[in-house]
Amino acid sequence: MTKPRPDELAAGGADRDKRRRNLDRRTYWGLLLPGLLGLLVGYVLPLLWILRMAFNKGGPDGLVISAFSGDSLRKPLTDSYYLKVTVTTFRMGLLVAVLCVLASYPIALFLARSTSKWKGLLTALAIAPLLTSSVARSYGWIVILGSNGLVNSSLLGLGVISTPLKLTNNMTGVVIGLVEIFMPYAILVMISGFGQLNPQLEQAAASLGANAVKVFTRITLRLSMPGVLTAFLLVFVLSISTFVTPRLLGGGSVRVLATEIYDQANVLINWPLAAALSVIVFALFGIVISGYQRLIRKVEGIDR
Amino acid sequence: MTITQATSQVTAAKLSLSGLTKQYAAADEPAVNRLDMDVEEGHLVALLGPSGCGKTTTLQMVAGLLDPTAGSISVDGNDITHTPVHQRGMGMVFQSYALFPHMNVAQNVGFGLEMRKVAKPEQKARVAAALEMVQLGHLATRRVKALSGGQQQRIALARALVVEPTLLLLDEPLSNLDAKLRVSMRTEIRSIQQRLKATTLFVTHDQDEALDMSDRIAVMNKGLIEQFGSPAEVYERPRTSFVATFVGRANLFETIVGEDVGSAGGDERLYRVGVKGQDGFGAVGRPGLTGSTRTLLVRPHRLRVELAPDEPLPGAGRLAGVIRELGYTGNALSFGVEIGGTIVRAEMHASGAPIPRKGETAHLSWQPDDALILPEEVR
């Protein structure tokens, strides 16, 4: 029996490695395929279709005039009305995201920290509002915030105000409603984003002479930034794309891109314009997500 | 030398714990039960015990991270029981090192100085000196996550020492290191601690660490200090069977102490004792033990193992048993010899003679001063 020479062995080894790598690659693609197909059919194709639709022209009576013009897309970018709607949407998204993160942060921090046996129950309670649809919750807020609602009747009864505050059918109501509706998402995202927060780091900072404020600003807040930013992004994206709450709590007077798209698609039946507005929303997402990417890279510079 | 200049102002402080107690609401027994202890200036004291013995709880109370239920803590006579942690001026090294992941090495080490509002140039000099002390000056601008366990541990030590703490607190600082590094870090921490004369409280469950590094060891069990003494005292003269078995390996036999046959040096007396129904053994113990039931301690390496012994001298005790376990590590042999249903452990240097086999009969004996009668009463 002759022994195989070392170089033969090596060649055989390399061959085997190559075969294994090919097999691995085939397995990966095989596993990815169903998901990719789903994404292609359910996401990429409709998106391309919307993009194509945005280049069509809207005719009278909901007619879609097949064309390749920039008219529909140009309209929301040049028309002062649509520009205002876009700016309102953006500002509403920012405001809701900021307030929602501020309101959710203490709750998320508490839940992430808690070692109580009730932690599971408390977490479930915090996200339980998700069990109710946002339609029902928006109506709930109308009941609470309306001119004869809980807030106004209490304040009137206490003599704090003499005329009811206008809390519905305007942006105030929409923001209040959206903040509450998106809090469960923000809380969930922040809890999972607080991974780097180790109480020992705060103890270490305190032992080195940092008082409570310094511990919070230099350690706790700084290390929870990834969770905060992700929650901010999520709430922003959800609020600029949501339609129900601005429509119900805004009572028709709050005009944002989502309600505008709904009107164009379902009421005025101008699909090319609805598609063009959707593209604008998409672009807003893009802007915010790229800002998020840049920031998150900075705060997570931690591992690099 | 800049190193000693920048860090020589560590003023050795004396720590006193008095009646220190921590009772958790959910627990029946206190986690720490009326602890009294004095740590002398410049001493390194190990709190040694199994998990749940209260050693970490004690350290956290000293650090100010936990509020004691009762009792007091004082440093140099000043009561600090209710001083908030950030005003205690202690340096602490955590088990996980607790380095700030968003800061680089120098920022980590400088954090305490920054909190104390030390001027920037001085901060820089002291951080550099502290890093030099742990031989990591070249890593100042690195991210801490990129460092090895041993390096992180040194950074944590430098960060705790750079603020010139009144007291250095170490919470199992070596337990996350691999075995080799652990031994070298032991020596390094000890030599830095001795050079700075920093009064240090050190929590560990590793008896070797405690014996090797400490000036005094407090052996803790169930919230109480079972024994407080020098490493040699704790090892050679344990007061309870818990201390005897936790610090070092031990064979314990129950015995009724026989006749007092004379002085064994110091305050100790030499007694005759019987073990496992055999007479003719000797042991040392404190005076006045004759007639009482006590625990007898014989360390495995103090036992003499013979395979084919000479005829026994009349009255000289010897236990015979079957070798059930055998360990050979090149330089040493360890035996588990079954005598009267229990395994007695013995160790000896490997002499190059043929290695015994399992199943052979071994004869065990000891010199009187190799056996200790524990002062603790057997209930």
Contacts between the chains, C-beta under 8 A, distances in Angstrom:
chain1	res1	chain2	res2	distance
A	196	B	101	5.9
A	198	B	96	7.1
A	198	B	98	6.9
A	200	B	94	5.2
A	200	B	96	5.7
A	200	B	98	4.2
A	201	B	98	5.2
A	201	B	100	6.1
A	201	B	101	7.9
A	203	B	63	7.8
A	203	B	65	5.3
A	203	B	85	7.4
A	203	B	92	7.7
A	203	B	94	7.3
A	203	B	98	7.0
A	204	B	92	6.8
A	204	B	94	6.0
A	204	B	98	3.9
A	204	B	99	7.9
A	204	B	100	7.6
A	205	B	100	7.4
A	205	B	111	6.9
A	205	B	115	7.9
A	206	B	64	7.8
A	206	B	65	7.6
A	206	B	84	8.0
A	206	B	85	4.5
A	206	B	86	4.8
A	207	B	63	5.9
A	207	B	64	7.7
A	207	B	65	7.5
A	207	B	85	5.8
A	207	B	86	7.4
A	207	B	88	7.5
A	207	B	90	6.2
A	207	B	91	7.2
A	207	B	92	4.4
A	207	B	160	7.9
A	207	B	169	7.9
A	208	B	86	7.8
A	208	B	91	7.9
A	208	B	111	5.3
A	208	B	112	3.6
A	208	B	115	5.8
A	208	B	159	7.0
A	208	B	160	7.9
A	208	B	163	6.4
A	209	B	86	5.1
A	209	B	87	7.7
A	209	B	89	7.3
A	209	B	112	5.5
A	209	B	115	3.7
A	209	B	116	5.5
A	209	B	163	6.9
A	210	B	86	5.7
A	210	B	111	7.6
A	210	B	115	4.9
A	211	B	84	7.9
A	211	B	86	5.2
A	214	B	115	6.5
A	215	B	86	7.9
A	218	B	111	7.9
A	219	B	100	6.6
A	222	B	102	5.6
A	223	B	101	7.1
A	223	B	102	6.4
A	299	B	102	7.6
A	301	B	102	7.5
A	302	B	101	4.8
A	302	B	102	5.2
A	302	B	143	7.3
A	302	B	145	6.7
A	303	B	101	7.9
A	303	B	143	7.6
A	303	B	145	5.8
A	304	B	143	7.0
